Every structure is written in C-alpha cells, then in structure tokens.
C-alpha cells in the first residue's frame, strides 16, 4: 500500500465520523487522564506551537496550541471553533517555514504513520534551536496497547490502520532524526477493565503504563 493511500484511508474514518469522535471526549475519564499527563510535563514548552494530527482540537485547546494540521478535513472545523488556526495537511509535508515553531506535538498520531521518519524529519525542520517535540504514545506492550491491538485485529474503524510502538523503539527513531529525549512521563497505570478514577502521571517509564509522553529536544 502506498503512503498516500495509507494516510488517506487512516484519515477517512475520522473525516466521516468527526462528530462522533469529538463527542467521545465529553466527560471522558480517559481523555482527562491523558490531558493531565501532558499538563504535568515539567519541560517548558514555548510557543508558537503546532500539533500534527490535531483532530477536533481538544488537546490543542487544553495545551494552548496555536496551529494544527490534519489530513482529515471535517475534524478541523471543530478545532477551528476551539481557537486553533488549522490547515489540511500531512506530517510529511508541513505548511510551515523552517525553524518557525518552538513546540511540535504528535499526540496519538504516531501510531497512524506508515513511516515515522519523514514526519520526524519535518518536525526537525520546522523546530527552532532549543525547541521541543512532544510525543504521546499508547505503549504497545501494556494492557492498553494489547487492548487496542485486539481492536485493530477486529477491524475497528478507528484502529484498523494503527501500529503501536514501544517507547524504546520510538527513542531510536528520534535519535536518528536529530532529537534527544529530555523527559518521559507515564500514565494510565489502571488497566482498561479497571479504569475508575483520575490519575496523576509519574516521571520516567513505568511498568504496565498504557500512556507515555516523550519530550525530545533538538540536537544542535
């Protein structure tokens, strides 16, 4: 499958079901936990900020992200209403000048990339010296990763194109594209079947954590 065909197929379901996807975030404990983990990062994240795969803009709104791109057009209407300046685009060809951003976010988007390297190189291109890339990952070898892998294998519309990674594998990709990981936080310690209460994130990689946030700095 060609790269363009892949991302078009991955984006189509979010385009066709944008309202359903946006409504999922309302009163979602899972979203609240993931948002909290991102807000608990200790690395200063300066603007301007760009989110790749911004979707309906729920995370962008919470994190003060000014700009967002997504290959799916319909969710961008929701993001725009939340104050995000949006553009339909893919991570392999960002509509941004070189060294124009101080923070780039890839939240829940990495798993939909057919090849992460071109996207990471684009992130490196648009980031200024001293800038940061923030990756939000569902950890493959965790109860959450295994649950979503089962959904993928069952042809779930939102996950049929996904691939889940180990944080160490992602660190290798980052290192090869001019980044060094400066901070890691873990959350979703509760397994999917026992998600009952709000969680605060923990520093570093925590065994069984379903959600990991990696903050990578630009190597001079």
Order of alpha helices (4+ residues) and beta strands (2+ residues): alpha-alpha-alpha-beta-alpha-beta-alpha-beta-beta-alpha-beta-alpha-alpha-beta-beta-beta
